[in-house]
Every structure is written in C-alpha cells, then in structure tokens.
Amino acid sequence: MSTATVLSFPETVPAAEIPTVADVDRITAMSDLVLRNLLITQTYHLLSQALARKLGACSNWCTYAVWASKQAGQTIRREDLARLLEQELAAAPGLTRALGDVVAAALPFGGRVDPLGLRRAAHEAVLSTAPLERASDAIALGNLKVFAEIGREMARFLEACANDWTVDTGRLARFTSGLRPGDPPNGQGYLRRAFTHLYEARFAVEPRLRAELILLANLEIGFHEQTRLQPEIQDALNAAMPDRDELRGRLLDALFPRADVLLRLRLRLPRAVRRMSPLDRALDRLFDEFRRLLRRIVTELLMRLELPGGRVLRLGRDLAQSFPLSLQTIKHPDLRELLARIDPTPDTMRGTGADDWADFPDRMHFIADLFRGFQEDRALLGPPFTPEQVTALQAGRRPGGRL
C-alpha cells in the first residue's frame, strides 16, 4: 500500500455510537447471562454499522454475528430448547418403543407402571432444570468467548485505524502487533490478516477488489472464530442430556414405587458386581434413544439461523441464495486459496448444507457460502431490536416483547 493514498469517504460515524474497548469489557464482565447476551447482540450491531459506514453498505463479520448472537439468546433464555424438547419427546416413535420395552422388562420384577406414566417420569428428568441449564450455559460461554476476543478487537480496530483518511502502514502495524502470531486456537494470525484486509478494503478504489477483501476478512475471522468455538459447540450438542444414573434412578422409582429395600438396592448396584438383566439392557437402550433424540434436537437448534424479514436458514440444507455479481468470479489470490481449502464445491451453493454442526469442515463450508452469498444483502444491516427495547437495554433492563 502506498502511504500517499488519499481517498474521500462519507462523513465520520458519531463517536457516541461506536462501542469502545471499555464498553466491550464492561459487558463481558456481566454475570446476568440473558442481559449480557442481549447487550452483546446490540453491540455487534453498532460495530457492524460503524464498519459498514467505513467499508460500504455490505455485510461484515459483525453483521453475521448480530443474528448468530440473537439466535443464541433464545437458547440462553431456554425458550426454543424447552419448547422443542416437549414437542419431540411427546411424538418420537423410537422413544415410545424403548419405553414399552422397559415396561415389559420390568414386569418380572413386579413393575406395574404403564408406558404413559414412565414417559411422564422420563420427561420430567429430561426437562428438569439441570439439563436445560447446561445447554444454556454452553451456548452462553461460546457467545461470551467470541465477543470477549473478536468483539473487543473490532472495537480496538475502530478506535485505532478506522478513522484514517490516508493509508498509515505504521498505525496498522502497531494495531496488529497486539495480536498473537500463529494459528488458532491459541494464535491470532488469521485475525492479523483479517484486519489488514479490512484496512486495505477501506482504501480500495475498485468495487470488486473491495468486495473480495471484505469477504476474505470475514472468512478469516470466521475461521478463527469457529476453531476457537469447537469445544463449546461439541459441549452444547451434548449438554441437554441428563445424567445416566439420575435418569435411571427416576425411571426405577416410577417403575417400582413400592419396591422393597432389597430390590431397590439390587437394581442400583454397580454393574461390576451384578449380572446384566433384560431390564438393565432395556434401560440402556432407552438412554441411548434419549441421547440420539436430544442430540438431534440441540443440533437442529444450533443449525437454525433467523434473519430479518422472517427468513429462517436451516443450516443442514443447501442455501438458495445466489452469489452477488461482485463475488461470482473470485480473482484475489489469497481469497481463492482460502476458498479452495474450505469450500469443496467452489462457485456453487450445491452441497452447502452441514450434516453435522460439530464437524468443523462441514461448518466452514456452510459459512463460506453464507458469507459470500449474503454479503450484499442490506437487510442484514437492520437493527435486531426495536427502539423501545434498545432504550431498556441502555438502562440495564431486560426488554419486553419478542427478542
């Protein structure tokens, strides 16, 4: 980059609207998971707006983070998970068969509860506070982890570099020197490259080059983010599963409400000191059925993204969006190289859907096409909350209405 480059840009963003590093740190330190998530979502929106005013009215990484954080908020508040669990547990045919097998295997021991009563006991165990809390906590941790690192660096970048009217390679170097070298999860080399490309995009005269630099930066941040999030995503997929022994104990209490002490003790003896009975095997099959069902439910929630205008993306399905004209043919060598590594179906949306959201390559393939296909969708730049909800958030209150 030439240090003599001078370009003309729209008016500067009012400083009061741009989140600072101190703002990010204050939100990060909050203990209220729900309010913290709502403020993270709103802060991403303000960061997205500030970057869009510098780079042009297109989606940057913070733009996508707004809607991902808002979706995460539903699980953090336990709205979507509890609702879907109740629906699925009531209708799953595999679970019905497994419950029937347990009841049949309990008859020789004197079990008298019917399948409906056993289902009710199982529902209470799965829908108890602890599993929902674990799922909520796993999503909240990931939400916080990304914001505390990338949200903070976005605020620092805006403070340090985004108001430059001429290219200042020294200022950019001082900013990137604060990022650790190396690959994620410990290194921040991808973030270093991403912020360099965002800075270049600000001074790019040719629209196609600017679009490619923004996409490159978005994907580099996304690669870093998703690598860092891998443990939290895997934890979230397993978080809603109740403890095996806890579920077994509740089911045995339902099956044998008046069982004598000796029978209760024998049924609860460790497997190492007793022979496996048909009831033990039926209970194991029931637990495995719960595990499959709950993993699918949580996966479905993680693989759902609501966008403005009532649009819902199912992350397990191919995207229907076409690439914008500026990104249909990729010329930038670094972007071509990165896409070649993370997009096995180049220049098409075919095969976009991720079969397993815990699978990193599957996830990055979807994200690559999501970022590329929606980069010029201006609806994504809209606000996530109403003015009344924003006023409540600014006052430190949980807003009313649909969040």
C-alpha positions, -999 to +999 in steps of 0.1 A: +000+000+000+012+034-008+014+058+021+004+086-002-030+073-010-058+097-001-095+089-007-128+106+000-153+088+023-187+096+038-190+115+070-174+100+101-195+080+124-206+099+156-182+087+183-210+081+208-224+054+185-192+034+183-187+008+211-153+012+227-130-014+242-142-003+276-178-009+266-169-044+255-150-051+287-180-039+308-204-062+290-180-091+292-178-088+330-216-090+334-229-120+353-265-119+340-263-143+311-295-131+295-289-093+297-252-099+287-263-117+255-288-090+246-261-063+250-236-084+230-261-086+202-268-049+202-230-041+204-224-063+174-250-043+156-233-010+164-199-024+154-214-036+122-229-002+114-197+016+121-177-008+098-204-006+071-201+032+071-163+028+065-164+000+040-197+004+023-232-009+029-224-046+029-222-073+055-191-076+076-183-103+101-201-083+129-232-082+108-235-120+108-225-120+145-256-099+153-280-126+141-260-156+154-259-139+188-296-132+187-303-168+178-281-179+207-301-158+230-332-180+225-313-210+238-297-190+266-331-179+277-343-216+273-371-206+251-365-227+220-350-257+237-377-264+262-404-259+236-388-282+210-380-308+237-416-310+248-428-314+212-403-340+202-404-361+234-441-365+230-440-377+194-408-397+189-417-433+178-383-447+187-387-434+222-422-449+225-408-483+216-379-481+240-403-471+269-425-500+261-395-524+262-386-511+296-421-516+310-421-552+296-387-559+311-398-546+345-428-569+348-409-599+361-395-577+389-430-565+399-431-533+379-466-520+374-463-486+359-478-481+324-458-466+295-476-433+299-465-430+335-430-439+326-429-414+298-440-387+322-412-396+346-387-396+317-400-362+305-396-347+340-360-360+342-350-346+307-369-313+311-356-307+346-337-276+353-302-291+352-301-303+315-316-270+302-291-251+324-262-270+309-273-263+273-279-226+281-245-223+298-227-239+269-242-215+244-237-185+267-200-194+272-194-196+234-213-163+229-191-146+256-158-162+243-162-148+208-174-114+219-146-110+245-120-116+219-132-106+184-158-080+196-130-064+216-106-064+187-132-049+164-137-021+189-099-016+192-096-016+154-123+011+150-105+032+177-071+027+162-074+026+125-109+032+111-108+070+110-076+072+089-081+094+059-047+083+044-030+049+045-009+047+076+010+014+075+027+022+107-005+027+126-018-006+112+014-024+122+010-011+157-025-024+159-017-058+145+013-062+168-012-065+196-025-098+181-006-131+188+011-147+159+003-183+150-028-203+142-059-207+163-069-217+189-040-200+207-026-178+179-044-149+162-026-149+129-060-152+110-072-121+129-040-102+119-046-110+083-083-102+085-078-067+100-051-060+074-076-069+047-103-048+062-079-018+063-070-024+026-107-026+017-112+008+032-088+023+007-096+001-023-110+022-052-122-007-074-155-021-060-148-057-069-115-056-051-131-041-021-158-068-021-132-096-023-111-081+005-142-078+028-152-114+021-116-125+027-115-107+060-149-121+070-138-157+063-105-153+081-123-141+112-149-169+107-121-195+105-105-182+137-139-179+155-151-214+146-118-230+155-120-214+189-156-224+193-151-261+185-151-272+222-182-251+231-201-264+200-194-300+209-204-294+246-236-277+235-246-307+214-243-330+245-253-305+272-290-313+274-285-350+281-294-358+317-270-378+338-274-416+331-276-426+367-300-398+375-324-408+347-321-445+356-329-436+393-360-417+383-373-444+360-367-471+386-387-450+412-415-447+387-414-484+378-412-497+414-428-470+436-435-496+464-405-519+459-388-533+490-354-521+501-336-551+489-349-549+453-341-512+452-306-519+463-301-547+438-314-526+409-289-498+419-259-520+424-229-511+402-227-532+371-193-545+381-209-565+409-241-579+393-252-596+361-269-575+334-306-582+334-331-577+305-343-546+324-307-532+325-304-537+288-338-521+281-328-491+302-296-488+283-314-488+250-338-462+264-309-439+274-293-443+240-326-434+224-328-403+245-292-394+236-298-397+199-331-377+201-316-349+223-285-346+202-307-342+171-329-316+188-300-295+200-283-298+166-314-286+150-314-255+172-277-248+166-283-253+129-310-227+126-305-190+119-333-165+118-326-134+096-345-102+092-378-104+073-389-137+089-363-157+069-350-188+086-319-207+074-317-244+081-280-249+083-284-286+073-298-276+039-282-261+009-285-223+006-308-210-021-291-176-023-271-168-054-237-150-052-237-113-059-222-101-092-191-087-075-183-122-060-194-146-087-158-149-100-130-147-075-097-131-086-079-122-053-052-149-049-055-151-011-093-154-012-090-181-040-065-200-018-087-199+013-119-208-005-101-238-021-094-251+014-128-245+030-153-248+001-153-282-016-180-271-041-165-239-055-186-212-070-219-231-063-243-235-034-246-272-040-235-293-011-236-263+013-258-279+040-238-292+070-247-327+081-231-323+115-226-289+130-198-303+152-179-312+121-155-282+115-151-287+077-189-290+072-194-259+093-168-238+075-182-249+041-216-236+050-202-204+065-181-197+034-212-198+011-233-179+037-208-150+039-203-150+001-240-152-008-253-127+017-226-101+016-246-075-003-280-083+014-286-049+031-315-063+052-289-079+074-277-044+084-310-037+101-314-035+139-320-066+159-342-048+185-369-021+185-361+014+197-381+007+229-360-025+236-328-006+230-338+020+255-344-007+281-310-022+274-293+011+277-310+014+311-297-020+322-331-038+320-343-068+301-366-056+274-402-067+269-416-081+236-403-107+213-365-109+215 
